[in-house]
Amino acid sequence: MWLELENVERRFGERIAVDGLTMRLPKGAIGCLLGPSGCGKTTALRCIAGFEPVDAGTIRAHGRVLSRPGFVAAPETREIGMVFQDYALFPHLTVEANVAFGLHRLPAARRRQRALEMLDTVGLADCRSQFPHQLSGGQQQRVALARALAPEPQIVLLDEPFSSLDVELRERLGVEVRGVLKALNATALLVTHDQHEAFAVADLIGVMRAGRLEQWDSPYDLYHRPATRFVADFIGQGVFVPGEVIGPGEVQTEIGVLRANGTHWERGQAVDLLLRPDDVIHDDASELRAEVCQRTFRGAEFLYTLRMPNGTQLLSLVPSHHNHSIGEHIGVRIEPDHVVAFARTS
């Protein structure tokens, strides 16, 4: 593994900011630590960068121990590039000079060549003579990425890199950044609270809560196979439907019998089933009818909030040419691809 954290802990007095964090990131992969504010993801990133010591556990990267209790390799010796939330560009230097700033050990000609190579990689070669204030936020972020990649670090860390940008630009830039990192076969770790950003950029995502890692998995499995109720609730959208186990993998709910994951459920066990919007299919031919309570237009589709005859509310993604009004009744089919069940909570 190219980056490995094993039982890492970081405390601030009585508060445990990072609690037993274990994760592994292969070479060339893009990882992400995702979670709400205060969950410990930025502290974990700072420990990897060498800005914070660890109180327990070990951080290893590209064959080296970087941190353990009583030992912290200096940040400048870690071969790690950093992209900060506020870009941290030098306002008095040109774009080219900003990218070349960390290449002072190279001869001047090679330093300039490398800076121009990186600006070309991020699509900003034509802006090399401009100053940061002359660029858009998205362009500044790409300059910051080029500067972090220029010294050819073993790992790139990105701390909430798109948080100051508008939603549309965030999503587009996330795809662009992923393309650049993949083209260079860079190993990278992103920190964000935005799951759309995480899904657009990362190969592996770790969902954190109160300093602990709830699940480290692919975006697909986080969405369809959440390991905990917190992950299921935090990732994507969905509704928990109460039910009772009536047989192996079968749960009786108010909307019929559904098959669920988990062979450990006992008959009679009270569970909550997670249904995603893509599990509820609009079908005019279906005898099962639901009332449209709310609708959100998303361009290619509507997100409908539906009320079933028994009062259960579900979410459904429907192509936008099916333009139904609030109060209208439509036919639906419940066809979950992955039904996930958790023990009923009070």
Contacts in CASP RR format, 6 or more apart in sequence:
PFRMAT RR
TARGET T0000
AUTHOR 0000-0000-0000
METHOD contacts of the structure
MODEL  1
MWLELENVERRFGERIAVDGLTMRLPKGAIGCLLGPSGCGKTTALRCIAG
FEPVDAGTIRAHGRVLSRPGFVAAPETREIGMVFQDYALFPHLTVEANVA
FGLHRLPAARRRQRALEMLDTVGLADCRSQFPHQLSGGQQQRVALARALA
PEPQIVLLDEPFSSLDVELRERLGVEVRGVLKALNATALLVTHDQHEAFA
VADLIGVMRAGRLEQWDSPYDLYHRPATRFVADFIGQGVFVPGEVIGPGE
VQTEIGVLRANGTHWERGQAVDLLLRPDDVIHDDASELRAEVCQRTFRGA
EFLYTLRMPNGTQLLSLVPSHHNHSIGEHIGVRIEPDHVVAFARTS
1 24 0 8 1.000
1 25 0 8 1.000
1 26 0 8 1.000
1 27 0 8 1.000
1 60 0 8 1.000
2 25 0 8 1.000
2 26 0 8 1.000
2 27 0 8 1.000
2 28 0 8 1.000
2 29 0 8 1.000
2 61 0 8 1.000
2 62 0 8 1.000
2 154 0 8 1.000
2 155 0 8 1.000
2 187 0 8 1.000
3 23 0 8 1.000
3 24 0 8 1.000
3 25 0 8 1.000
3 48 0 8 1.000
3 60 0 8 1.000
3 61 0 8 1.000
3 62 0 8 1.000
3 155 0 8 1.000
3 187 0 8 1.000
3 189 0 8 1.000
4 23 0 8 1.000
4 24 0 8 1.000
4 25 0 8 1.000
4 58 0 8 1.000
4 59 0 8 1.000
4 60 0 8 1.000
4 61 0 8 1.000
5 21 0 8 1.000
5 22 0 8 1.000
5 23 0 8 1.000
5 24 0 8 1.000
5 44 0 8 1.000
5 48 0 8 1.000
5 57 0 8 1.000
5 58 0 8 1.000
5 59 0 8 1.000
6 22 0 8 1.000
6 57 0 8 1.000
6 58 0 8 1.000
6 59 0 8 1.000
6 60 0 8 1.000
7 20 0 8 1.000
7 21 0 8 1.000
7 22 0 8 1.000
7 56 0 8 1.000
7 57 0 8 1.000
7 58 0 8 1.000
8 18 0 8 1.000
8 20 0 8 1.000
8 21 0 8 1.000
8 22 0 8 1.000
8 44 0 8 1.000
8 47 0 8 1.000
8 54 0 8 1.000
8 56 0 8 1.000
8 57 0 8 1.000
8 58 0 8 1.000
8 59 0 8 1.000
8 67 0 8 1.000
9 16 0 8 1.000
9 18 0 8 1.000
9 19 0 8 1.000
9 20 0 8 1.000
9 21 0 8 1.000
9 54 0 8 1.000
9 55 0 8 1.000
9 56 0 8 1.000
9 57 0 8 1.000
10 16 0 8 1.000
10 17 0 8 1.000
10 18 0 8 1.000
10 43 0 8 1.000
10 44 0 8 1.000
10 47 0 8 1.000
10 52 0 8 1.000
10 53 0 8 1.000
10 54 0 8 1.000
10 55 0 8 1.000
11 17 0 8 1.000
11 55 0 8 1.000
16 211 0 8 1.000
17 40 0 8 1.000
17 43 0 8 1.000
17 211 0 8 1.000
18 40 0 8 1.000
18 43 0 8 1.000
18 44 0 8 1.000
18 47 0 8 1.000
18 54 0 8 1.000
18 211 0 8 1.000
19 210 0 8 1.000
19 211 0 8 1.000
19 212 0 8 1.000
20 56 0 8 1.000
20 57 0 8 1.000
20 212 0 8 1.000
20 213 0 8 1.000
21 44 0 8 1.000
21 211 0 8 1.000
21 212 0 8 1.000
21 213 0 8 1.000
22 213 0 8 1.000
23 206 0 8 1.000
23 213 0 8 1.000
23 216 0 8 1.000
24 216 0 8 1.000
25 31 0 8 1.000
25 187 0 8 1.000
25 189 0 8 1.000
25 204 0 8 1.000
26 187 0 8 1.000
27 62 0 8 1.000
27 185 0 8 1.000
27 187 0 8 1.000
28 185 0 8 1.000
28 186 0 8 1.000
28 187 0 8 1.000
28 188 0 8 1.000
29 187 0 8 1.000
29 203 0 8 1.000
29 204 0 8 1.000
30 178 0 8 1.000
30 181 0 8 1.000
30 182 0 8 1.000
30 186 0 8 1.000
30 187 0 8 1.000
30 188 0 8 1.000
30 189 0 8 1.000
30 190 0 8 1.000
30 201 0 8 1.000
30 202 0 8 1.000
30 203 0 8 1.000
30 204 0 8 1.000
31 188 0 8 1.000
31 189 0 8 1.000
31 190 0 8 1.000
31 202 0 8 1.000
31 203 0 8 1.000
31 204 0 8 1.000
31 205 0 8 1.000
31 206 0 8 1.000
32 189 0 8 1.000
32 190 0 8 1.000
32 191 0 8 1.000
32 192 0 8 1.000
32 198 0 8 1.000
32 201 0 8 1.000
32 202 0 8 1.000
32 204 0 8 1.000
32 205 0 8 1.000
32 206 0 8 1.000
33 41 0 8 1.000
33 44 0 8 1.000
33 45 0 8 1.000
33 189 0 8 1.000
33 190 0 8 1.000
33 191 0 8 1.000
33 192 0 8 1.000
33 205 0 8 1.000
33 206 0 8 1.000
33 208 0 8 1.000
34 41 0 8 1.000
34 192 0 8 1.000
34 193 0 8 1.000
34 195 0 8 1.000
34 198 0 8 1.000
34 205 0 8 1.000
34 206 0 8 1.000
34 207 0 8 1.000
34 208 0 8 1.000
35 41 0 8 1.000
35 192 0 8 1.000
35 193 0 8 1.000
35 207 0 8 1.000
35 208 0 8 1.000
35 209 0 8 1.000
35 234 0 8 1.000
36 193 0 8 1.000
36 209 0 8 1.000
36 234 0 8 1.000
37 193 0 8 1.000
39 208 0 8 1.000
39 209 0 8 1.000
39 210 0 8 1.000
39 211 0 8 1.000
40 208 0 8 1.000
40 211 0 8 1.000
41 191 0 8 1.000
41 192 0 8 1.000
41 193 0 8 1.000
41 208 0 8 1.000
42 159 0 8 1.000
42 160 0 8 1.000
42 191 0 8 1.000
43 52 0 8 1.000
44 191 0 8 1.000
44 208 0 8 1.000
45 157 0 8 1.000
45 159 0 8 1.000
45 189 0 8 1.000
45 191 0 8 1.000
46 52 0 8 1.000
47 53 0 8 1.000
47 54 0 8 1.000
47 59 0 8 1.000
47 67 0 8 1.000
48 59 0 8 1.000
48 61 0 8 1.000
48 66 0 8 1.000
48 67 0 8 1.000
48 80 0 8 1.000
48 155 0 8 1.000
48 157 0 8 1.000
48 189 0 8 1.000
49 75 0 8 1.000
49 78 0 8 1.000
49 80 0 8 1.000
49 82 0 8 1.000
49 157 0 8 1.000
50 66 0 8 1.000
50 67 0 8 1.000
50 72 0 8 1.000
50 73 0 8 1.000
50 74 0 8 1.000
50 75 0 8 1.000
50 78 0 8 1.000
51 75 0 8 1.000
53 67 0 8 1.000
53 69 0 8 1.000
53 70 0 8 1.000
53 72 0 8 1.000
54 67 0 8 1.000
54 68 0 8 1.000
54 69 0 8 1.000
54 72 0 8 1.000
55 69 0 8 1.000
56 69 0 8 1.000
57 68 0 8 1.000
57 69 0 8 1.000
58 65 0 8 1.000
58 67 0 8 1.000
58 68 0 8 1.000
59 65 0 8 1.000
59 66 0 8 1.000
59 67 0 8 1.000
59 68 0 8 1.000
60 66 0 8 1.000
61 78 0 8 1.000
61 79 0 8 1.000
61 80 0 8 1.000
61 154 0 8 1.000
61 155 0 8 1.000
62 79 0 8 1.000
62 154 0 8 1.000
62 155 0 8 1.000
64 73 0 8 1.000
65 71 0 8 1.000
65 73 0 8 1.000
66 72 0 8 1.000
66 73 0 8 1.000
66 78 0 8 1.000
67 73 0 8 1.000
78 154 0 8 1.000
78 155 0 8 1.000
79 153 0 8 1.000
79 154 0 8 1.000
79 155 0 8 1.000
80 153 0 8 1.000
80 154 0 8 1.000
80 155 0 8 1.000
80 156 0 8 1.000
80 157 0 8 1.000
81 148 0 8 1.000
81 149 0 8 1.000
81 151 0 8 1.000
81 153 0 8 1.000
81 155 0 8 1.000
81 156 0 8 1.000
81 157 0 8 1.000
82 148 0 8 1.000
82 156 0 8 1.000
82 157 0 8 1.000
82 158 0 8 1.000
82 159 0 8 1.000
83 141 0 8 1.000
83 144 0 8 1.000
83 145 0 8 1.000
83 148 0 8 1.000
83 156 0 8 1.000
83 157 0 8 1.000
83 158 0 8 1.000
83 159 0 8 1.000
83 161 0 8 1.000
84 144 0 8 1.000
84 159 0 8 1.000
84 161 0 8 1.000
85 159 0 8 1.000
85 160 0 8 1.000
85 161 0 8 1.000
85 163 0 8 1.000
85 164 0 8 1.000
86 164 0 8 1.000
87 132 0 8 1.000
87 137 0 8 1.000
87 140 0 8 1.000
87 141 0 8 1.000
87 143 0 8 1.000
87 144 0 8 1.000
88 144 0 8 1.000
89 98 0 8 1.000
89 132 0 8 1.000
89 140 0 8 1.000
89 143 0 8 1.000
89 144 0 8 1.000
89 147 0 8 1.000
90 97 0 8 1.000
90 98 0 8 1.000
90 101 0 8 1.000
90 132 0 8 1.000
91 131 0 8 1.000
91 132 0 8 1.000
91 133 0 8 1.000
92 131 0 8 1.000
93 101 0 8 1.000
93 131 0 8 1.000
94 128 0 8 1.000
94 129 0 8 1.000
94 130 0 8 1.000
94 131 0 8 1.000
95 119 0 8 1.000
95 124 0 8 1.000
95 127 0 8 1.000
95 128 0 8 1.000
95 129 0 8 1.000
95 130 0 8 1.000
95 131 0 8 1.000
95 132 0 8 1.000
95 135 0 8 1.000
95 143 0 8 1.000
96 112 0 8 1.000
96 115 0 8 1.000
96 116 0 8 1.000
96 119 0 8 1.000
96 128 0 8 1.000
96 129 0 8 1.000
97 115 0 8 1.000
98 132 0 8 1.000
98 143 0 8 1.000
98 147 0 8 1.000
99 115 0 8 1.000
99 118 0 8 1.000
99 119 0 8 1.000
99 143 0 8 1.000
99 146 0 8 1.000
99 147 0 8 1.000
99 150 0 8 1.000
100 111 0 8 1.000
100 112 0 8 1.000
100 114 0 8 1.000
100 115 0 8 1.000
100 150 0 8 1.000
101 147 0 8 1.000
102 147 0 8 1.000
102 150 0 8 1.000
102 151 0 8 1.000
103 110 0 8 1.000
103 111 0 8 1.000
103 114 0 8 1.000
103 115 0 8 1.000
103 150 0 8 1.000
103 151 0 8 1.000
104 111 0 8 1.000
106 114 0 8 1.000
114 150 0 8 1.000
115 128 0 8 1.000
115 146 0 8 1.000
115 150 0 8 1.000
116 125 0 8 1.000
116 128 0 8 1.000
118 146 0 8 1.000
118 147 0 8 1.000
118 149 0 8 1.000
118 150 0 8 1.000
119 125 0 8 1.000
119 127 0 8 1.000
119 128 0 8 1.000
119 143 0 8 1.000
119 146 0 8 1.000
121 146 0 8 1.000
121 149 0 8 1.000
121 180 0 8 1.000
121 183 0 8 1.000
121 184 0 8 1.000
122 142 0 8 1.000
122 143 0 8 1.000
122 145 0 8 1.000
122 146 0 8 1.000
122 176 0 8 1.000
122 180 0 8 1.000
123 142 0 8 1.000
124 139 0 8 1.000
124 142 0 8 1.000
124 143 0 8 1.000
124 146 0 8 1.000
127 134 0 8 1.000
127 135 0 8 1.000
127 139 0 8 1.000
127 143 0 8 1.000
132 140 0 8 1.000
132 143 0 8 1.000
135 143 0 8 1.000
137 164 0 8 1.000
137 165 0 8 1.000
137 169 0 8 1.000
138 165 0 8 1.000
138 169 0 8 1.000
138 173 0 8 1.000
141 161 0 8 1.000
141 162 0 8 1.000
141 165 0 8 1.000
141 173 0 8 1.000
141 177 0 8 1.000
142 173 0 8 1.000
142 176 0 8 1.000
142 177 0 8 1.000
144 161 0 8 1.000
145 156 0 8 1.000
145 158 0 8 1.000
145 161 0 8 1.000
145 177 0 8 1.000
145 180 0 8 1.000
148 156 0 8 1.000
149 156 0 8 1.000
149 180 0 8 1.000
149 184 0 8 1.000
149 186 0 8 1.000
154 187 0 8 1.000
155 187 0 8 1.000
155 188 0 8 1.000
155 189 0 8 1.000
156 181 0 8 1.000
156 186 0 8 1.000
156 187 0 8 1.000
156 188 0 8 1.000
156 189 0 8 1.000
157 188 0 8 1.000
157 189 0 8 1.000
157 191 0 8 1.000
158 177 0 8 1.000
158 188 0 8 1.000
158 189 0 8 1.000
158 190 0 8 1.000
158 191 0 8 1.000
159 191 0 8 1.000
160 191 0 8 1.000
160 192 0 8 1.000
160 193 0 8 1.000
161 177 0 8 1.000
161 190 0 8 1.000
161 192 0 8 1.000
162 169 0 8 1.000
162 170 0 8 1.000
162 173 0 8 1.000
162 174 0 8 1.000
162 192 0 8 1.000
162 194 0 8 1.000
162 197 0 8 1.000
163 192 0 8 1.000
163 193 0 8 1.000
163 194 0 8 1.000
165 173 0 8 1.000
170 194 0 8 1.000
170 196 0 8 1.000
170 197 0 8 1.000
171 196 0 8 1.000
171 197 0 8 1.000
171 200 0 8 1.000
174 197 0 8 1.000
174 200 0 8 1.000
174 201 0 8 1.000
175 200 0 8 1.000
175 201 0 8 1.000
177 201 0 8 1.000
178 200 0 8 1.000
178 201 0 8 1.000
180 186 0 8 1.000
181 188 0 8 1.000
190 197 0 8 1.000
190 198 0 8 1.000
190 201 0 8 1.000
190 202 0 8 1.000
192 198 0 8 1.000
195 234 0 8 1.000
195 235 0 8 1.000
195 236 0 8 1.000
198 205 0 8 1.000
198 219 0 8 1.000
199 205 0 8 1.000
199 219 0 8 1.000
202 219 0 8 1.000
203 218 0 8 1.000
204 216 0 8 1.000
204 217 0 8 1.000
204 218 0 8 1.000
205 216 0 8 1.000
205 217 0 8 1.000
205 218 0 8 1.000
205 219 0 8 1.000
205 222 0 8 1.000
206 213 0 8 1.000
206 214 0 8 1.000
206 215 0 8 1.000
206 216 0 8 1.000
206 217 0 8 1.000
206 222 0 8 1.000
207 213 0 8 1.000
207 214 0 8 1.000
207 215 0 8 1.000
207 222 0 8 1.000
207 230 0 8 1.000
207 231 0 8 1.000
207 234 0 8 1.000
207 235 0 8 1.000
208 214 0 8 1.000
209 230 0 8 1.000
209 234 0 8 1.000
214 227 0 8 1.000
214 228 0 8 1.000
214 230 0 8 1.000
214 231 0 8 1.000
215 222 0 8 1.000
215 226 0 8 1.000
215 227 0 8 1.000
215 228 0 8 1.000
215 231 0 8 1.000
217 225 0 8 1.000
217 227 0 8 1.000
222 231 0 8 1.000
222 235 0 8 1.000
223 235 0 8 1.000
223 236 0 8 1.000
223 276 0 8 1.000
224 337 0 8 1.000
224 338 0 8 1.000
224 340 0 8 1.000
225 261 0 8 1.000
225 338 0 8 1.000
225 340 0 8 1.000
226 232 0 8 1.000
226 235 0 8 1.000
226 274 0 8 1.000
226 340 0 8 1.000
228 342 0 8 1.000
229 272 0 8 1.000
229 342 0 8 1.000
229 345 0 8 1.000
232 274 0 8 1.000
232 340 0 8 1.000
232 342 0 8 1.000
236 276 0 8 1.000
237 276 0 8 1.000
237 277 0 8 1.000
237 303 0 8 1.000
237 315 0 8 1.000
238 274 0 8 1.000
238 275 0 8 1.000
238 276 0 8 1.000
238 277 0 8 1.000
238 315 0 8 1.000
239 274 0 8 1.000
239 275 0 8 1.000
239 313 0 8 1.000
239 314 0 8 1.000
239 315 0 8 1.000
240 272 0 8 1.000
240 273 0 8 1.000
240 274 0 8 1.000
240 275 0 8 1.000
240 342 0 8 1.000
241 253 0 8 1.000
241 254 0 8 1.000
241 255 0 8 1.000
241 272 0 8 1.000
241 273 0 8 1.000
241 274 0 8 1.000
241 275 0 8 1.000
241 312 0 8 1.000
241 314 0 8 1.000
242 253 0 8 1.000
242 254 0 8 1.000
242 270 0 8 1.000
242 271 0 8 1.000
242 272 0 8 1.000
242 273 0 8 1.000
242 344 0 8 1.000
243 251 0 8 1.000
243 252 0 8 1.000
243 253 0 8 1.000
243 254 0 8 1.000
243 270 0 8 1.000
243 271 0 8 1.000
243 272 0 8 1.000
243 273 0 8 1.000
243 344 0 8 1.000
244 251 0 8 1.000
244 252 0 8 1.000
244 268 0 8 1.000
244 269 0 8 1.000
244 270 0 8 1.000
244 271 0 8 1.000
245 251 0 8 1.000
245 252 0 8 1.000
245 260 0 8 1.000
245 265 0 8 1.000
245 266 0 8 1.000
245 267 0 8 1.000
245 268 0 8 1.000
245 269 0 8 1.000
245 271 0 8 1.000
246 252 0 8 1.000
246 257 0 8 1.000
246 267 0 8 1.000
246 268 0 8 1.000
247 265 0 8 1.000
247 267 0 8 1.000
248 263 0 8 1.000
249 259 0 8 1.000
249 260 0 8 1.000
249 261 0 8 1.000
249 262 0 8 1.000
249 263 0 8 1.000
249 265 0 8 1.000
250 257 0 8 1.000
250 258 0 8 1.000
250 259 0 8 1.000
250 260 0 8 1.000
251 257 0 8 1.000
251 258 0 8 1.000
251 259 0 8 1.000
251 260 0 8 1.000
251 265 0 8 1.000
251 271 0 8 1.000
251 273 0 8 1.000
251 339 0 8 1.000
251 341 0 8 1.000
253 273 0 8 1.000
254 308 0 8 1.000
254 310 0 8 1.000
254 311 0 8 1.000
254 312 0 8 1.000
255 288 0 8 1.000
255 308 0 8 1.000
255 310 0 8 1.000
255 312 0 8 1.000
255 314 0 8 1.000
255 334 0 8 1.000
256 334 0 8 1.000
258 273 0 8 1.000
258 334 0 8 1.000
258 336 0 8 1.000
258 339 0 8 1.000
259 336 0 8 1.000
259 339 0 8 1.000
260 271 0 8 1.000
260 273 0 8 1.000
260 339 0 8 1.000
260 340 0 8 1.000
260 341 0 8 1.000
261 338 0 8 1.000
261 339 0 8 1.000
261 340 0 8 1.000
261 341 0 8 1.000
262 341 0 8 1.000
265 271 0 8 1.000
265 341 0 8 1.000
269 343 0 8 1.000
270 343 0 8 1.000
270 344 0 8 1.000
271 341 0 8 1.000
271 342 0 8 1.000
271 343 0 8 1.000
271 344 0 8 1.000
272 341 0 8 1.000
272 342 0 8 1.000
272 343 0 8 1.000
272 344 0 8 1.000
272 345 0 8 1.000
273 339 0 8 1.000
273 340 0 8 1.000
273 341 0 8 1.000
274 339 0 8 1.000
274 340 0 8 1.000
274 341 0 8 1.000
274 342 0 8 1.000
275 314 0 8 1.000
275 315 0 8 1.000
275 334 0 8 1.000
275 336 0 8 1.000
275 339 0 8 1.000
276 315 0 8 1.000
276 336 0 8 1.000
277 303 0 8 1.000
277 315 0 8 1.000
277 316 0 8 1.000
277 317 0 8 1.000
278 317 0 8 1.000
278 337 0 8 1.000
279 334 0 8 1.000
279 335 0 8 1.000
279 336 0 8 1.000
279 337 0 8 1.000
279 339 0 8 1.000
280 306 0 8 1.000
280 314 0 8 1.000
280 315 0 8 1.000
280 316 0 8 1.000
280 317 0 8 1.000
280 332 0 8 1.000
280 333 0 8 1.000
280 334 0 8 1.000
281 316 0 8 1.000
281 332 0 8 1.000
281 333 0 8 1.000
281 334 0 8 1.000
281 335 0 8 1.000
282 304 0 8 1.000
282 316 0 8 1.000
282 318 0 8 1.000
282 319 0 8 1.000
282 322 0 8 1.000
282 330 0 8 1.000
282 331 0 8 1.000
282 332 0 8 1.000
283 331 0 8 1.000
283 332 0 8 1.000
283 333 0 8 1.000
284 330 0 8 1.000
284 331 0 8 1.000
285 331 0 8 1.000
286 331 0 8 1.000
286 332 0 8 1.000
286 333 0 8 1.000
287 331 0 8 1.000
288 308 0 8 1.000
288 331 0 8 1.000
288 332 0 8 1.000
288 333 0 8 1.000
288 334 0 8 1.000
289 309 0 8 1.000
289 329 0 8 1.000
289 330 0 8 1.000
289 331 0 8 1.000
289 332 0 8 1.000
290 306 0 8 1.000
290 307 0 8 1.000
290 308 0 8 1.000
290 309 0 8 1.000
290 314 0 8 1.000
290 316 0 8 1.000
290 329 0 8 1.000
290 330 0 8 1.000
290 331 0 8 1.000
290 332 0 8 1.000
291 306 0 8 1.000
291 307 0 8 1.000
291 327 0 8 1.000
291 328 0 8 1.000
291 329 0 8 1.000
292 304 0 8 1.000
292 305 0 8 1.000
292 306 0 8 1.000
292 324 0 8 1.000
292 325 0 8 1.000
292 326 0 8 1.000
292 327 0 8 1.000
292 328 0 8 1.000
292 329 0 8 1.000
292 330 0 8 1.000
293 304 0 8 1.000
293 305 0 8 1.000
293 306 0 8 1.000
293 307 0 8 1.000
293 313 0 8 1.000
293 326 0 8 1.000
293 327 0 8 1.000
294 304 0 8 1.000
294 305 0 8 1.000
294 326 0 8 1.000
295 302 0 8 1.000
295 303 0 8 1.000
295 304 0 8 1.000
295 305 0 8 1.000
295 324 0 8 1.000
295 326 0 8 1.000
296 302 0 8 1.000
296 303 0 8 1.000
297 320 0 8 1.000
298 320 0 8 1.000
299 320 0 8 1.000
300 319 0 8 1.000
300 320 0 8 1.000
301 317 0 8 1.000
301 318 0 8 1.000
301 319 0 8 1.000
301 320 0 8 1.000
302 317 0 8 1.000
302 318 0 8 1.000
302 319 0 8 1.000
302 320 0 8 1.000
302 322 0 8 1.000
302 323 0 8 1.000
302 324 0 8 1.000
303 315 0 8 1.000
303 316 0 8 1.000
303 317 0 8 1.000
304 315 0 8 1.000
304 316 0 8 1.000
304 317 0 8 1.000
304 318 0 8 1.000
304 324 0 8 1.000
304 330 0 8 1.000
305 313 0 8 1.000
305 314 0 8 1.000
305 315 0 8 1.000
306 313 0 8 1.000
306 314 0 8 1.000
306 315 0 8 1.000
306 316 0 8 1.000
306 330 0 8 1.000
306 332 0 8 1.000
307 313 0 8 1.000
308 314 0 8 1.000
314 332 0 8 1.000
314 334 0 8 1.000
316 332 0 8 1.000
318 324 0 8 1.000
322 330 0 8 1.000
324 330 0 8 1.000
END
